Amino acid sequence: MPQLFNSRDIAYRDPFGAVAENTTVFFRVCVPREWGCHGAFLLVQPEAQPRQDIGMFWAGMADDTHEWWDVRFAPERAGVYWYAFRLELALGTGWLVRQPDGTATYSHTQPSPMWQLTCYEADFVTPDWLAGGILYQIFPDRFAASGKAKAGVPADRVLHGGWDEPVVWEPDAQGTIRNNDYFGGDLKGITKKLDYLRSLGVTCLYLNPIFESHSNHRYDTADYSRIDPLLGDERDLRALTREAGKRGIRVMLDGVFSHTGADSVYFNREGRYDTLGAYNSPVSPYSSWYRFRSWPRDYASWWGFETLPEVEELAPDFMQYINGEDGIVSRWLDAGAAGWRLDVADELPDGFLDALRARVKQTDPEALVLGEVWEDASNKESYGHRRRYLLGRQLDSVMNYPFRQAILLFLLQGGQREFFNCILSVVENYPPQVLRLLMNHIGTHDTERILTLLGGEPNRGRDRRWQAAQKLSADQRALGLRRLRLATLLQFALPGVPCIYYGDEAGMEGYKDPFNRGTYPWGHEDPALLSWYRRLGACRRACPALMEGEIVPVVTDNEDVVCFVRRGEGNALLVAVNRSDCEQRIPLSAEFSLGEVVLGDGHREGNVLVLSPLSGVWLTV
């Protein structure tokens, strides 16, 4: 039986997904003849504009009992458009409204919820070099140490005596968590491990902050113009980017521009620097960067942390310092960086993001601008209005938390429908040039280690003392490892670019910060897991469909199985995952009936794919 409407089926909406300005989009609804429809309207609600009610045309019978009504609409300007349908029926007025899977349901009330049509600027392009690649995130103090002596390291830093020591998590005698314990990981250490990273198939390193700061996480920037002395210096960064480039690897830096450290050249609350910081004097050259309610002690700070005074990003002096012709953004691109990951991008105002992107692209048109946004970035609201991150003048792409959530919910709770609703909503809403570059992570410095999440006891808000005492049992670890293979089978095959959080491939465990930020266990890796990640990387490189091909769900009647096809570049890949404790059998289409298993534990029996409990497969033709 025909559907009323389906935004993910080109029989009803063509083309699918986000479109460029002035692209004509075809809409069609299928109405039961018995409803007595004598008028149909496409309702289009542009952002902050009056709604348009556009008449549809009767287009003939779909079958003996259903009729088509259709219309064409071309959005003229970049933005988010919301749409639904109004029907004039024999019994009165009704509406077609959106279901989570993109289909329609009939409603007697006003149209809500509506479908989303994203329209991006016609000249919006994103860098090609990351498409089809693999990202690798490094917390610089904890990945690899060269052992080389450093100059200018502040005396108040606490240096661990051994690489394998646990992280410091308890407050000091004053009850303050200082985050000032260091293991000595550095840029030269990363450079020494580039061949290892290449063996994983890595094409881009994402480094957590590397600029001078007085905490081990370095999100409290003290000087944007200087590499932290424990990490090395500018020559070390240039050497890293140069040697990485020889191996086909680029380096992306972390830009923390919504706040600085209170202990910084610019604020100088602790008096560490010989500069006149904003805390030191109202006539400081940096005073316009900050918002004081009552100088000097009452100032706006990031989420109330007094060590992180908020920056007035649109202050002309700050804008010039960061985004000017000789500013911080262009300086470090000139030093070899391939792009910027923007911390808390949703807290940066539009004018700042516009200027930053313009400067990045003027400096290097192929440089990447990637933002931290935890929700659907195509329709995110902050600062009291709809954000335009993905329309062409701000971000190239974002960290893809929705995909992470979909993978975790499916593996831990089941739910094929919910999985596809989440995945296809992003695919539908994001411009294709953004979609191909999504940072698809399943763990970062802000989340529990993926192995702990998949195998361990849920944290449920327990305190640091409980978290510090936890270690996976043998059974928990075995379960976590099996689920991790399934998670990565999905992660490496979904649209976008998979990102490995350092040490996940080695089997690291840990709950939340700081337990997810231990040192990489060199010499103590899980060899089977490491081999699995290398195989994932090799198979991904060998599959052109994963660069920017389409994704087509293969819907089954089993909520414990996810199956989809990636298709493109004359190549097709079927991905199937069974999260249950029972064997599952999936009928194969003729296309895949002679397919080859290239990764995973499944096998074919004729035209049936057999998946043992907690197993998955990549099948290619």
N, C-alpha and C positions, 0 to 999 in steps of 0.2 A: 504494500500500500504506500502511495506517495506520502512524503512528509509535508507538513505545512510550510516549513522553511528550514534550511540548515546552512549556516554561514560558512561551514567547512566543506561544503559540497559545491563544486563549480556549476552544477546544474541549477543551483539557486542563487549563488553569488560568485561572479567571475569578473576580475581575478580574485583569488583567495588572498587574504592577509593584507598587510599594510601596502599602500600605494603611493606613488609620487603625485605631486600636484598636477591637477588637470587630467588625471587618468580617468577615463570613463569606466564606471563600475556598473555591471548588469545585476539587477535584483529581480528575483522571481518568487512568487508564493503560489502554493497549490491549495485551492479551497474546495471543500466538498460542495458539489452541485446543490445538495439539499439545503445548504445554508441560505440559498437565495441571495448571493452576493451581487449587488448592483453598483458597487463602487469600492475601489481599493486605493490606499494612499501610503506612500513611503514617507515616514516622519523622520526628518533629519534635524538633530539638535547640535549645531556647532557649539564649541566651547564659548560661553559668555556671549552668545548671539541668539537672536530670535529663532524659534523653531520654524522649519519649512515643512509644509504638507504638500507633497508632490504627487499628483495624480498618476495612477498606474493604468495600464491598458490591458483589456481582455485579450488573451493570446491563444485561445483555443482550448480544447479538451486535453487533459493529461491522460485520461482513460474514460471509461463509461460513467464514472461517478465523480470525477474531480476536474477542475478547470484551472488554467494558468492565468495569472495576472503578472505583468512585468513592467519594468521601467529602467531607465539608465540615469545615473547621476555622476557628475564629475566634480569632486571637491576642488575648489580653486586655490585655496591657501593651506599651507601646512598647519596641522593641528589635530586635535582629537574630535571626531564626530561621533555622536551617539544616534542610533536609529532603531526604529521599530515600525510596525505596520498597523494601519487602521482599516477596518473593514466595515462597510455599510451593508447590513444584512436584512433579511426579511423581518427578523425579530428585533432589529435595532443596531446600534453601534457596538463593535467589539474590537479588541486589539490582539495582535500577536506579539508576545514578549519572549525574552530570551530564557532558555534553560542553560544549566552549567555546561552541557556538552555542545552548545551552539545551535541546538534545534529550537523549535518554537512551541509554545503552548498558548491556547486561547484564553483571554482574560476579558471579563466584563468591565474591568476598571482601567484607569489611565495606564499608559505603557511604562511599566517598570518591572524588572530591569530591562535595559535596552542593550543592543549589540554595540560593539565598538568598531569604528573604522579609523585607523591611524593613517594620516596623510603626512608624508615627509617632503622636504624640499627637493626639487627636481635635480639639483646638482650635488646632493649628499653622497659622498663616497667615503669609504673606510679603507684602511691599509689592507693590502692583499697578503702580506707576508705571514700574518698569524693564522690565516684560514687553513684548516687541516692540521694545525700544529698541536703541540702539547706545552702547557705552562707548568712551571715548577716554582712554588712559593718557598722563600727562605727567610727565616728569622735569623738575622745575621750573626748575633752573638752565640747562636746555638748550633750552627750547621757544621763548620769546619774551622779549625785554628791552625794557622801557619807556624805558630811558635816564635815568630819574629818579634824582636823588641819594638816597643812603641814609644814615641816621644810625646810629651805634653799631656799625659793621662792624669786627670785630676786625682788628688790624693784621697778624696772621700769615697772612692769607689771600692767595693768589696770584691776582690778577685778570688774565685774558687781555686783550691789547690789541685783539684783533679777534675778531668773532663766528665767522669762518671758520677760525680756527686749529685745528690738531689738538689732541686731548685729550692731557694729560700722562700717560704710562704708565711711564716709567722710574723706578726708585728714586732717592732723593736721595743725597747724599754719604755718608750713614750707612747706605745700603742699605735704607732704609725707603720703602715706598710710602705717601705721605701722603694721597692723594685730597683735596688742598686747593687744587686749581686750579679757578677759577670763571669762568663766562662772563657772569654777571649777569642771567640769566633771572629774572623776578619775577612776582608776582601781577598787577600792573598790565599787564604784557606779555600775560599770558593773557587778561585782560579785553579788551584791544584786539583779540584774535583770536577773540572769541566768534562774530562773524558768519561767519568762515571755518569754525569748527567746526560751526555750524548748517548750513552748506552741505553738510557731509558727512552730515548726518542725526543728529549726535551728540545724545544725550539725557542722558548722564551723564559727567562728567569724573572720572577717578580720578587723584588727585595723589599721587605719591610724597611722602615726608615733607616737611613744610613747617615743622616746629618747629625752634627754635634748636639747631644742631648744628655740629660743627667738622670736617665733611667734606662734599664736594659731594653725596654720596648721602643724607646726613642720617639714616642708620639708627643713628647713635650719638647719640641724643637727649641734649641738654644741658639743655633746659628745656621741658617739655611745655606750660607756661603761656604761652609767648611764640613768636610767629612769628619765624623766622630773619630778622635785620635785612637781609640781602641780598635777601630776597624781599619785604619790606615790613613791614606791621604788621597788627593786627587789623582796623583800618578798611579796609585793602586787601582782606582776605579777605571782609569783609561786603559790600564793593562788588562783588567778583567774584561771590559767590553771588546777590546781588540782581540784577545785570545778566544773569547766566546764567539765572536764573529767568524773566526777561522773555522769553527765547528758548526756553523749554521745556527748559532744561538744568539738571541738579542736579550738586552737587559732593560727591564722596566723598573722605574723608581717609584717610591711611595711619596706622594705630596700631601703634607698635612697643613692645610692653609686656612682652616676654620679657627684655629687657636695656636698659641705658642706655649712654651714653658714659662712659668713665672720666673724660673731661674734661667734667664736668657739674656743675650746681648740687648734685646729690645725692651724687656720689662725690668729685669735686673733686681728682682725683689730681694735676693739673697746677697746682693753686693759683690758677686763673684767677678764681675767684669768692670773694666775701667770706663765703660760707656755711661752716659746719662740716660738710664732707662726710664720708661714711662712711670714706673713706681717711684723713681727717685726725684722726679721734678715735673711739675705741670708744663714746663717749657721744653721738655725732652723732645728731640726730633721724632720720637716714636709715639708721642702722646695721642696723636690722631688715630693711631692704630687700635686703641682700646676704648672701652666705654666705662667710665668711672661714675658711680652714683654718688660717692663721696670719696674724693682722693685722700690718701692713697689706698686705703684698706678695703673699701667697698667697691668692687668692680664685677662686671659680668664675667662669668667663667663657664667653661664647657661642662654642662650637666652638673653644675654646682661644685666642681673640683677646683679649689682655689689655686692649685698648682698649674692649672690650664686656663689662663685668662683668654677670653674670646677676642677674636680679631674683628674689627670693622672692615670687612673685605673690600667694600667699595670706597674706603678712604683713598683719596688720590695718591697719597704717598705710598700706601701699601700696594695699591694696584700697580704703580710704576715699579716698585721694588720686585714684585713677583712677575708681572706680565709685561713689563716694559721691554724695549728693544734689547737692552743689556741686562734684563732681569734674571731672576733665579730660574724660571722655566726654560728660557733659551740657553742659559749658561750651561746647565747640566746636559741638555741635549747636545750641545756643541762638544761636551766632554765624552760623548759616546753613548749616552742613554738613548733607548729606542722609544721611550714614551713615559707617560705618567699614569699611575693609579691614584685616584683622588680619594683620600680618606673622607668619610662622611659627606659625600658629594651632595646629598639632599639637604645639607645645612649650608651650602654655598649658594649665594644669590645668583640669579640669572645673569646679571651684568658681569659678575666675576667670571662665571663659566664661559660666557661669550668671549670675553677678552682673552681668557686662557687658551681656549681652542684656537682663536685667531693667531695668537703668538706661536703656539705649537706648530700650526700648519705653515706659518710663514718661515719658521726656522727649519722645519723638515716636514714636507707634505706627507711623508710616509710614517711619521711618528704617531703613536697610539695614545688616545685619551680614554681611559677606562675608569668608571666611577663606582664607588661603593654605594649601592642602593639595595636594600633588603627586600623590597616589595616589587610588584610589577612596575618597572620604571617607565612604561609607556603612559600610564595614567596616574602616577604618583602625585599626591597633593602635599605641599609644604609651603611655608611662608604664606599661607592663606590662599594659594591659587594652584592651578594645575601646572605641573612642571613640564618643560619641553626638552628634556634631556636628549631624546632620540629622534628629533625632527630635523637635525642637520647642522645646528650651530653650536652644539655643546659636546656631547659624549660620542665616541665611536662605539662604545659598548659598556657593559656593566658586569659586576659580580652577580652570578645567577643563583641567588638563594632559592627562588621558587623551584628550580629543578632539584636542588639538594633536598628540599622538603618533600617533594614528590617521591624521590628514591627512598628516603628514610621511612616515610609513612607506608609505602608499599611493602618494603622488606620487613618492617616490624609489626604491621597491622593487617596488611593485605588491602586489596581494593584496586582492581584494574581500572574501573571507571574513574575513580578519583585521580589516579595517576595520569590518565590521558586527558582528563579535564584540565589539569594543571599544565601539562606539557603543551597541549595544543592551544591553550589560551595564550601562552607566551608566543608560540609560533604564529598565531593569528594576529597578535597585537604589535609585534616588533618588526621594524623594517628588515628586509632580508639581509642587507649589508651589516646590520647590527647582529642579527641572529647568528650569523656564521662566526662571529668573534666573541660570543658570550663566554665569560669565564665560568666554566662548569666545575665548581669545586664541591667536595663532600666533607671538607674539613678545612679550617683556617686557624689562625692564631686567636680568633674570637669564639671558637666552638670547641666542644670536647673532641678528642681524638676519635676518628671514625671507628677504629677497632673497638674502643671502649664503648662507644654508643651502640654498636651492633651486637656486642657480646656481653657487656657488663650490666650491672644493676642500674636502673635509671637514677640519675642524680637527685631529682625531686627537691631541689633547693637545699640540699644538705651543705653543711659548712665546710670550710677548708680542711679542718682536722679530719673529718670523715673522708674527704676526697684524697687527702695525702696518704691515708692508710690503705687505700684500695689497690689491689692488683688482680687482674683476671685470673680465675682458677683455670686449670687445664681444660675443663669442659667449656667454660665460658670463652676461653681463647679459641678453642677449636670451632665453636659456633660462630664467633665473630669473624674468624678467617673465612669460613665458608660463605657467610653473608657478604663479606667484603669483596670476594670474587664476583658475586652477583651485582653488587653496587657498582663496581668498576666496569663490568660488562655493559651496564646501562650508561654510566657516566661517559665512557669513551666512545659510545655510539650515538648519543643524542646530538642534536644540532648544537654547534658551538665548539669550544675548545676545552678539553679536560684540563684541570689543574690539580697537580699533586702537591699536597702540603708536606714539606720536607719530613722524611722519616716514616710517613704512612706506608711507603713501599717497603720499609724495613721491619714493620710490625710494632711501631711505637704505640704506647698506651698513655692514657691520662685524661682526667676530667677537665674542668675549666681552668682558665688562667689562674696560676702559672703552670699548672700540671700538664697542659698541652704544649708547653714550650721548653721541654727538656732538650738535652743535647742529642745530636744524631749518634746512634750507637755503632760507630765504626768498628768493624771486626766482630760485631754481635748481631748482625742482621738476620732476619728470618730468610734463609736462602730460597725456600720454595716460593715465598711471597715475592721476593725480589725478582725471581725468574718469571713469575706471572706478570709483573708490571713490565718487564722487558718484552715479553711476548705481546702484551697489549699494545705497546708502542710500535712494535714491528708490524702487527696486523693492521693497526690504524694507518700507518704510512702506506700500506699496500692496498688500501681500499679508497679509491677516488670518490666514492659516493659520500664519504664522511667529511669531505671538504666543505661543501655547501649544498648537498643534495636534499631532496624533499624527504619528509618522514610520513609514512602511511601506517596507521594503526592496523593491526590484525586482531580484530575483536573476537574473543572466545567467550564461552559461557562460564568460565572459571575465573573467579576474582583473585585467585592465587597465582595466576599466570599473566605475564605481560609479554606481548609479542608485537613487533613492528618491523617495517621494512624501511631502509634508507636506499634511495635510488638517485643516481646521477652519474654524469660522465661515462655513460655506457656501462655502468656497474650497478649491481644490486646486492644488498646485504640484508639478511633476515636475522633479527635479534630476538631471542626468546629466553625468558627467565621464569623458573618455577621456585617460588618461595616456600612451598609447602613441604610437609614431611611425607608426601605420597608421590608416586610416579605419575607423571602427566603425559598424555599423548595428544599431539597437535597435528591435525590434518594439514598437509602441505599443498599449496597450489602447484599446478603443472610447472610453473617457472622454477620452483625450488625442489621438485621431486628428485632431481639428480644433483642437488646442491652438495657442496663440499663443506664439511665442518672444519673451520680454520681456527677456532678457539672455543674452549669450554668442554663440557662433559656430555653433551647430548649426542645422539646418533640417529640415523635414519633407518627405518624399517619400511622399505618401499616408499610410499608417499605419506608416511607418518613420521613425525619427529618425536622421539622418545626422550623425555627429560626425567632423570632420576630425582629423588628428593633433594632440595636445596642445590639445584644445578641450573646452568644456563649455557647458551651456545651462540656463536656467530656462524651463520651458514651463508655461503656466497655462491654465486653462479658466474 
